Amino acid sequence: MTKALLGLHTKAIAVLTEACLQRKGYETEQVKTPVEMSARARTGEYSLHIMDLNLGVSGATDITPGREVYDLVRDRVGRGEALFLGISGSVETVELAERERIPAILNTNLFRWIAQLPIVKA
């Protein structure tokens, strides 16, 4: 089964994201901190990484957590081996990420983005 790593602040978004991804065939794992997100991303076990760009500092425009995780998986994303998506409720935070070429969207568009993923289970 294909694995997805989730690092999301809001419990309701995390629960719905997990359910949507599981229906698509993903095995999901949720983490709460940027340290956990980085440690798991470093293993190379996950083909999908979705996280709050400011994981651990909710409400801030600091995208350091998202940047650090994206830097860990950037080469795999470039080779088509993995996907990364940073989300935020702040337009400013998403724009900061986009300026650094970090894949990012507003969290209100997350489920539309997930709906476009292919089904990975047989």
CORDA-V494944 format. One record per residue. N is the residue number from 1. PHI is phi in whole degrees, 0 to 359 (none if undefined). Layout:
n: (N & N)
phi: (PHI & PHI)
This chain:
n: (1 & 2 & 3 & 4 & 5 & 6 & 7 & 8 & 9 & 10 & 11 & 12 & 13 & 14 & 15 & 16 & 17 & 18 & 19 & 20 & 21 & 22 & 23 & 24 & 25 & 26 & 27 & 28 & 29 & 30 & 31 & 32 & 33 & 34 & 35 & 36 & 37 & 38 & 39 & 40 & 41 & 42 & 43 & 44 & 45 & 46 & 47 & 48 & 49 & 50 & 51 & 52 & 53 & 54 & 55 & 56 & 57 & 58 & 59 & 60 & 61 & 62 & 63 & 64 & 65 & 66 & 67 & 68 & 69 & 70 & 71 & 72 & 73 & 74 & 75 & 76 & 77 & 78 & 79 & 80 & 81 & 82 & 83 & 84 & 85 & 86 & 87 & 88 & 89 & 90 & 91 & 92 & 93 & 94 & 95 & 96 & 97 & 98 & 99 & 100 & 101 & 102 & 103 & 104 & 105 & 106 & 107 & 108 & 109 & 110 & 111 & 112 & 113 & 114 & 115 & 116 & 117 & 118 & 119 & 120 & 121 & 122)
phi: (none & 280 & 255 & 240 & 251 & 240 & 228 & 233 & 291 & 275 & 303 & 298 & 294 & 297 & 296 & 293 & 298 & 300 & 297 & 297 & 291 & 295 & 296 & 278 & 105 & 276 & 273 & 245 & 223 & 251 & 235 & 249 & 234 & 296 & 296 & 296 & 300 & 296 & 298 & 289 & 298 & 297 & 290 & 77 & 280 & 253 & 261 & 221 & 232 & 234 & 209 & 294 & 303 & 252 & 310 & 94 & 226 & 309 & 92 & 272 & 267 & 289 & 258 & 306 & 302 & 296 & 299 & 296 & 290 & 300 & 300 & 289 & 249 & 307 & 296 & 294 & 297 & 299 & 273 & 79 & 270 & 207 & 238 & 228 & 218 & 264 & 234 & 199 & 273 & 250 & 301 & 301 & 294 & 297 & 296 & 301 & 297 & 300 & 298 & 264 & 60 & 264 & 301 & 206 & 217 & 292 & 297 & 291 & 259 & 301 & 288 & 295 & 296 & 297 & 300 & 276 & 290 & 288 & 287 & 256 & 265 & 284)
